[in-house]
Amino acid sequence: MKQLSHVILFTFIELAHQRIYQIIATILIIAPWLLLIPASLFMLDIGKVFADFLFMFMHLWLLIYIFFLVTPLVNKDIEQSICQMFLTLPMSRSIYLWGRYTGVLLGIAPLLLAYDTSSALAFQFAQTSWLDYVPAGLEINFLLGTLLILLPYLALTSVLFLIASRATGLPETTVFLFCVWLLCWSLPPVLAAMNQTEVAQNTPVWIGELLALVNQLLPDLSSSTISLYLAHMQDIDSLALAAYCAQHLGYAMLAMLIAVRLFRDRDLS
């Protein structure tokens, strides 16, 4: 446990000292106030539009965090043999990988806290300025939404570790991770289009079944239903919410267990 905590703390400090991390933190404090400007143009739905903008921006900064901070960090360990410093302590490869993964997730916490705090204050300002157009309590829905939207990105981060456990370098890891991200976002609208009668009549059945199977194997990064319901102050079915959380947490755990298994058998010499 002591070794694990050391790796977690080292990972967090390593991330926090990077300039891009500090720049992202600064942007996350300023961004909610800037997003109030375009949201104010939608006079009748300022609160809903503002929440939608904030959810969209969260997807953006989480992707930046994973692709531009975490991906280089994970690959640098293997390419520059930095992981050898930990493994010669001695430390098991599973502790090392879990420590790195947990440290990466810990690095999200200050960013999310800064974003949520600034957004909550912006919501309070908007409610004061446009009382009739920003529903009371919407900021609570938004804070819940940020936690729920974070879950698929925990799964995507575990996919990154899964890919990196066997990849030969940063380019390969980045390309495969980008392909996974692209499939996660593109398959749901494709499947929705294929449910239309005209499209279904001109598409072989096996293609739809294959795409549906691939879609089931990937996390739902868009979280579109969650975002829509929370931004529009609609109730979410508790069973659907529980299934959503279980799906992404289970996905993240399974991907990390496979990553640990593959990394344990990898030749690092």
Secondary structure, DSSP 8 states (H G I E B T S, - for coil): -HHHHHHHHHHHHHHHTSHHHHHHHHHHHHHHHHHHHHHTTSGGGHHHHHHHHHHHHHHHHHHHHIIIIIHHHHHHHHHTTTHHHHHTTT--HHHHHHHHHHHHHHHHHHHHHHHHHHHHHHHHHHHHHSTTTS-TTHHHHHHHHHHHHHHHHHHHHHHHHHHHTT-SSHHHHHHHHHHHHHHHHHHHHHHHHHTSHHHHHTS-HHHHHHHHHHHHTS---S-HHHHHHHHTT----HHHHHHHHHHHHHHHHHHHHHHHHHHHT----
